[in-house]
Amino acid sequence: MKLNELTTAASSFKKSEKMPVLFVGHGSPMNALEDNPFTQKLNRIGTDIRQRQTPTAILVVSAHFLTKGTYVTASPKPETIHDFGGFPEALFREQYPAPGSPEYAREIMKMVPEVQDTEEWGLDHGAWTILKHMFPEADIPVFELSLDYGRSPQYHFDLAQRLQFLRERGVLIIGSGNIVHNLRQSMPKLMAQDATPYDWAVEFDEWVKTKINQRDFQSLIDFHKAGTMGALSVPTIDHYLPVLYTLGLADKNENITQAYEEVYYGGLSMRTFIAG
């Protein structure tokens, strides 16, 4: 895309105060129904954001929207997807009837031409289970960006940097995953209702926090070099990649605040942080 075309595309957005960008450790879908310290914190975050400026739209980069290629959802009325099994019927009755944002989807495709649009995905539980607490009115347009599962961590970080213009157009961007997400190792603890974390999970979670505070994002991109704790904490990359989107969207010297910290049931991190 030529420089004048980029300028034209960007100028079609209304300028606003720069929106923050979040990473949320979304955890179990049951959080949609629960009133606990984590969901209470989400509610306070949403209230704080509204007090500053109501987003014009919300873009979620979810661990549960995996594709070959990168897609942005363009449905005007995205479906609430119950992409899980084995939970109470009450959870399957939950809906999050927010409108979509085809307009912002088109603008992303103008600025990042390799991104394609789709109406074959709605709002998965990486999006709606947290938004129900942050913005319970469901009155803000929501759309999702997929994760191209065949690409490297560096690719995802670099792609996020190309989306920074959205923050100045009133779009709240949320990476939704989990820094530590090892369900196989956690299952015995879940079955026994033993919430204590494994040492390696706490160590990796704290290592990520330290690297964020040091602004050493390259080490987080190259997390596989963290040894055994990294391999155990990130057995598959899907829940970790949204971390890199949030960091790639942060300005170079922007303050990053740790909003919620918890590792439980062996190998699940609920760490949540905010840039801006």
C-alpha positions in Angstrom: 0.0 0.0 0.0 1.4 3.4 -1.0 1.9 6.1 1.7 -1.0 8.3 0.4 -3.3 5.3 0.6 -2.2 4.6 4.2 -2.8 8.2 5.2 -6.3 8.1 3.6 -7.2 4.9 5.4 -6.0 6.1 8.7 -7.7 9.5 8.4 -11.1 7.8 8.0 -11.1 7.1 11.8 -12.0 9.8 14.2 -9.1 10.7 16.4 -9.5 10.2 20.1 -7.6 9.9 23.3 -5.3 6.9 23.1 -7.1 3.8 24.4 -5.3 1.4 26.8 -4.5 -2.1 25.6 -5.0 -5.1 27.8 -3.9 -8.7 28.3 -6.5 -10.7 30.2 -5.8 -14.2 31.6 -9.3 -15.5 30.9 -9.1 -18.9 32.6 -12.2 -21.1 32.8 -15.4 -20.3 31.0 -17.1 -20.6 34.4 -15.8 -17.1 35.2 -18.7 -15.8 33.1 -21.1 -16.9 35.9 -18.9 -16.3 38.9 -18.4 -13.4 41.3 -14.8 -13.8 42.5 -11.8 -11.5 42.9 -10.8 -11.9 39.2 -14.3 -11.1 37.8 -14.6 -8.2 40.3 -11.3 -6.8 39.0 -12.5 -7.1 35.4 -15.6 -5.1 36.4 -13.5 -2.4 37.9 -11.2 -2.2 34.8 -14.3 -1.8 32.6 -15.7 0.9 34.8 -12.3 2.8 34.8 -12.1 2.6 31.0 -15.6 4.0 30.6 -14.9 6.8 33.0 -11.9 7.8 30.8 -13.5 7.3 27.4 -16.1 4.8 26.2 -14.5 2.7 23.4 -15.9 3.1 19.9 -15.2 -0.7 19.5 -13.4 -3.6 21.1 -11.0 -5.8 19.2 -10.3 -9.1 21.0 -7.3 -11.3 20.0 -8.4 -14.6 21.5 -6.5 -17.8 22.0 -9.5 -19.7 20.7 -9.7 -18.2 17.2 -7.0 -20.1 15.4 -6.7 -20.0 11.6 -4.3 -20.5 8.7 -3.9 -16.9 7.6 -5.1 -13.9 9.6 -8.8 -13.1 9.7 -10.9 -10.3 11.2 -14.6 -10.9 12.0 -16.9 -8.7 10.0 -20.4 -9.9 11.1 -22.7 -7.0 12.1 -24.3 -9.4 14.7 -21.7 -11.8 16.0 -22.9 -15.1 17.5 -22.0 -16.0 21.1 -20.0 -19.1 20.7 -20.1 -21.8 23.4 -16.8 -23.4 22.3 -16.4 -25.8 25.3 -18.0 -28.9 26.8 -18.8 -30.5 30.1 -20.0 -27.3 31.9 -23.4 -26.6 33.5 -26.4 -25.9 31.2 -26.6 -22.4 32.7 -23.3 -21.5 31.0 -24.6 -22.6 27.6 -27.6 -20.2 28.0 -25.3 -17.2 28.5 -25.4 -14.7 25.6 -23.4 -11.6 24.9 -25.4 -9.8 22.2 -23.0 -7.0 21.4 -23.0 -5.7 17.8 -20.1 -6.3 15.5 -17.9 -3.8 13.7 -17.6 -4.5 10.0 -16.4 -0.9 9.5 -13.3 -1.3 11.7 -12.7 -4.8 10.1 -12.5 -3.1 6.7 -10.2 -0.4 8.0 -7.8 -3.1 9.4 -7.8 -4.8 6.0 -6.9 -1.4 4.3 -4.0 -0.9 6.7 -2.8 -4.5 6.8 -3.7 -6.0 3.4 -2.9 -9.6 4.3 -5.7 -9.7 6.8 -8.9 -11.2 5.4 -12.5 -10.8 6.6 -14.9 -13.6 7.7 -18.4 -13.9 9.0 -17.9 -17.6 10.0 -16.8 -16.8 13.5 -18.5 -14.9 16.3 -17.4 -14.2 19.9 -15.7 -17.2 21.5 -15.3 -17.6 25.3 -12.0 -15.9 25.2 -14.0 -12.8 24.4 -17.5 -12.9 25.9 -16.7 -14.5 29.2 -14.5 -11.5 30.2 -16.6 -8.8 28.4 -19.7 -9.8 30.4 -17.9 -8.5 33.5 -16.0 -5.5 31.9 -18.9 -4.2 29.8 -22.1 -6.0 30.9 -24.4 -3.8 28.9 -23.0 -5.4 25.6 -23.5 -2.0 23.9 -20.0 -1.6 22.4 -19.3 -3.2 19.0 -17.0 -6.2 19.4 -14.9 -8.0 16.7 -12.1 -10.5 16.8 -8.7 -11.0 15.1 -7.5 -14.5 14.6 -4.2 -16.1 15.3 -2.4 -17.6 12.3 -1.2 -20.7 14.1 1.6 -21.4 11.5 3.4 -18.2 12.2 6.3 -17.5 14.5 6.0 -15.5 17.8 8.0 -12.7 16.1 5.5 -12.5 13.3 2.6 -12.0 15.8 4.5 -9.3 17.7 5.3 -7.4 14.5 1.7 -7.7 13.3 0.5 -6.2 16.5 2.7 -3.1 16.0 1.0 -2.5 12.7 -2.3 -2.2 14.6 -1.3 0.5 16.9 -3.2 3.1 14.9 -6.5 1.6 16.3 -5.7 2.8 19.8 -5.9 6.4 18.6 -9.3 5.8 17.0 -11.1 4.8 20.1 -10.6 1.0 19.8 -9.9 -1.0 23.0 -7.7 -4.0 22.1 -7.6 -7.0 24.4 -5.3 -10.0 24.1 -7.1 -12.9 25.8 -5.3 -16.1 26.7 -3.1 -17.3 29.7 0.6 -16.9 30.3 0.7 -20.3 31.9 -1.8 -22.8 30.4 -1.0 -26.5 30.9 -4.3 -28.3 31.2 -2.8 -31.8 31.2 -0.6 -30.9 34.2 -3.5 -29.1 35.9 -6.1 -31.7 35.5 -5.2 -33.8 38.6 -5.3 -30.6 40.7 -8.6 -29.6 39.2 -10.1 -33.0 39.9 -8.9 -32.9 43.5 -10.0 -29.2 43.9 -6.4 -28.4 44.9 -5.7 -24.8 43.8 -2.0 -24.7 44.8 0.3 -23.9 41.8 3.3 -25.8 40.6 6.7 -24.2 41.3 7.5 -24.1 37.6 4.3 -22.3 36.8 4.9 -19.6 39.5 8.5 -19.2 38.3 7.5 -18.7 34.6 4.7 -16.3 35.5 7.1 -14.2 37.6 9.7 -14.4 34.9 7.2 -13.0 32.4 6.3 -10.2 34.9 10.0 -9.3 35.3 10.7 -9.2 31.6 7.6 -6.9 31.1 8.9 -4.6 33.8 12.3 -4.6 32.2 10.8 -3.9 28.7 12.6 -7.0 27.5 10.0 -8.0 25.0 12.5 -9.9 22.9 13.0 -12.4 25.6 9.2 -12.9 25.8 9.1 -13.4 22.0 11.9 -16.0 22.5 10.2 -17.6 25.5 11.3 -21.1 24.3 14.8 -20.2 25.5 13.4 -20.1 29.1 14.1 -23.8 29.5 12.0 -26.3 31.3 9.7 -23.8 33.0 8.8 -22.3 29.6 8.2 -25.7 28.0 5.9 -26.7 30.8 4.1 -23.4 31.0 3.6 -23.0 27.2 3.1 -26.6 25.9 1.1 -25.1 23.0 1.4 -21.5 21.8 -2.3 -20.6 21.4 -2.8 -19.1 24.9 0.6 -17.3 24.9 0.4 -15.5 21.6 -2.2 -12.9 22.8 0.5 -11.7 25.3 2.7 -10.7 22.4 -0.1 -8.8 20.8 -0.7 -6.7 23.9 3.1 -6.0 24.2 3.4 -5.2 20.5 0.6 -2.7 20.8 2.2 -0.9 23.8 4.2 2.3 23.1 7.9 2.1 23.8 7.9 4.0 27.1 4.3 3.4 28.1 3.6 2.3 31.6 2.4 -1.3 32.0 0.4 -2.1 35.1 -0.1 -5.5 36.6 -3.8 -5.5 37.3 -4.3 -9.1 38.5 -1.9 -11.8 39.6 -2.7 -15.4 40.4 -1.5 -18.9 39.5 -3.8 -21.7 40.6 -4.7 -25.3 40.0 -1.2 -26.3 39.2 -0.5 -24.7 35.8 -3.0 -21.9 35.1 -2.0 -18.2 35.3 -4.7 -15.5 35.5 -2.2 -12.6 35.2 -3.8 -9.6 33.7 -2.0 -6.4 32.7 -2.7 -3.0 31.1 -0.6 -0.7 29.0 -1.7 3.0 29.0 
